[in-house]
Every structure is written in structure tokens, then in C-alpha cells.
Amino acid sequence: MDEKTKKSFSELESDNKTKRYEAYMNILDITKNKIDWAYAVWDQLIDDLTNSDAHKRSRAAQFLSHLAISDPENRILYDFPAVWKVTKDEKFVTARHSLQAIWRVGLAGSKQKNLVVDHLVERYKNCLHEKNYTLIRFDIIQGLKNLYQETNDESIKEKAIQLIDLEKDQKYQKKYASVWK
């Protein structure tokens, strides 16, 4: 891991909000591409998924979602349930940020892609009892669109369209469909 990245990880603990945000954004940017240091931080991120600090839980889920492409041992297949759990966090903003990032796990390979898509489809179908379920559904449709754009897997698009068709409220059906235009 280069010094700039090490510094970013350490600045996540800074008292300075601006430094923390810049460090967070830097790590997200770096991990959009494959890196060779994923396992240097992996175990700590897994631990952070259950940290009492909602920001740490959110960051850990997002970073692990990004690091899935840099996971030659396929640890994410084993650790996915712990990451997924954060998408249902008690703090909605933590849950939402995690849900918005989890599609990136699907970029790591076909098993990972199937795992993510299956979870997103199931969640869409069964989230009506959750608070803010329309936002959850929107994030799921957007995540499927993001994954489709990166993989060009037509089955993802088909599943998303089928999910949108399940929405009974025309207002939300139109909103979700707008993601695919």
C-alpha cells in the first residue's frame, strides 16, 4: 500500500471532518480499480461492519464492496452476509450507503454477480414492510443498472424490468423506470 493510501486510512479517524471526507473519497476512488493490498485492510473492515460507530459500519461495507474486485481468494463470497447485513442497518443512512455500493461486489466474477443480483431481487420483492421502502427499491434498481452498465449482462436488465413491473404505484413505477432510460 502506498503512503497516500495509508494516510487516507489513518485520516478516516481524524477529528477534522474535511480530512475524513477527503480520505473516504480517496479510498473509494483508488478502489474502483484492482489493487494489491486488499487483504492488508480486509479483516479490519470485516470487524468494522459491526462497530458501534455507524460511519465505520457504512465505510466498511462500501470499501469491502469496492475491494471485491481485488479479492483473488474470493473471501467476499464468505463475508458477503456480513456486508449485506449493513444494508439493513438500524441507521437508514448507513443502510442506504451500503446498499448503494453493494452492486460493486458483482464486478468480481460470475458467482459474485449472481450473489448480488439474487440478493437485490429478493430484497426488492420483500422490502414493502421496511421504512422508506421506495428509496430502497430505487437504490436496488439503480444498483442493477450500474452493474448492467459495467457487465452488459442482459439478464440483469431483464430482471430489473421485471421488478419495476411489480410496482403497483404508477408514480414509483415511472420513477424506477426512469433509471433505465
ChimeraX attribute file (.defattr): number of C-alpha atoms within 10 A of each C-alpha:
attribute: neighborCount
match mode: 1-to-1
recipient: residues
	/A:1	11
	/A:2	7
	/A:3	8
	/A:4	12
	/A:5	15
	/A:6	12
	/A:7	11
	/A:8	20
	/A:9	17
	/A:10	12
	/A:11	19
	/A:12	21
	/A:13	13
	/A:14	14
	/A:15	9
	/A:16	10
	/A:17	12
	/A:18	12
	/A:19	15
	/A:20	18
	/A:21	15
	/A:22	14
	/A:23	23
	/A:24	18
	/A:25	13
	/A:26	15
	/A:27	20
	/A:28	17
	/A:29	11
	/A:30	13
	/A:31	19
	/A:32	16
	/A:33	11
	/A:34	15
	/A:35	14
	/A:36	11
	/A:37	14
	/A:38	20
	/A:39	16
	/A:40	10
	/A:41	15
	/A:42	18
	/A:43	10
	/A:44	11
	/A:45	21
	/A:46	18
	/A:47	13
	/A:48	19
	/A:49	25
	/A:50	18
	/A:51	14
	/A:52	9
	/A:53	10
	/A:54	20
	/A:55	16
	/A:56	19
	/A:57	25
	/A:58	27
	/A:59	22
	/A:60	25
	/A:61	29
	/A:62	27
	/A:63	25
	/A:64	28
	/A:65	28
	/A:66	28
	/A:67	28
	/A:68	27
	/A:69	23
	/A:70	19
	/A:71	20
	/A:72	12
	/A:73	9
	/A:74	15
	/A:75	12
	/A:76	21
	/A:77	14
	/A:78	8
	/A:79	12
	/A:80	20
	/A:81	11
	/A:82	15
	/A:83	25
	/A:84	20
	/A:85	15
	/A:86	26
	/A:87	24
	/A:88	16
	/A:89	19
	/A:90	10
	/A:91	13
	/A:92	16
	/A:93	14
	/A:94	21
	/A:95	21
	/A:96	21
	/A:97	18
	/A:98	27
	/A:99	26
	/A:100	21
	/A:101	21
	/A:102	28
	/A:103	27
	/A:104	25
	/A:105	26
	/A:106	24
	/A:107	20
	/A:108	20
	/A:109	13
	/A:110	10
	/A:111	14
	/A:112	21
	/A:113	20
	/A:114	14
	/A:115	16
	/A:116	23
	/A:117	24
	/A:118	13
	/A:119	15
	/A:120	24
	/A:121	19
	/A:122	12
	/A:123	15
	/A:124	23
	/A:125	13
	/A:126	12
	/A:127	14
	/A:128	13
	/A:129	7
	/A:130	10
	/A:131	10
	/A:132	12
	/A:133	15
	/A:134	18
	/A:135	13
	/A:136	24
	/A:137	24
	/A:138	20
	/A:139	22
	/A:140	26
	/A:141	27
	/A:142	20
	/A:143	23
	/A:144	26
	/A:145	19
	/A:146	19
	/A:147	23
	/A:148	19
	/A:149	13
	/A:150	12
	/A:151	13
	/A:152	12
	/A:153	12
	/A:154	11
	/A:155	11
	/A:156	21
	/A:157	18
	/A:158	11
	/A:159	16
	/A:160	26
	/A:161	16
	/A:162	12
	/A:163	20
	/A:164	20
	/A:165	15
	/A:166	12
	/A:167	17
	/A:168	9
	/A:169	9
	/A:170	10
	/A:171	9
	/A:172	16
	/A:173	18
	/A:174	13
	/A:175	13
	/A:176	25
	/A:177	17
	/A:178	11
	/A:179	15
	/A:180	14
	/A:181	5
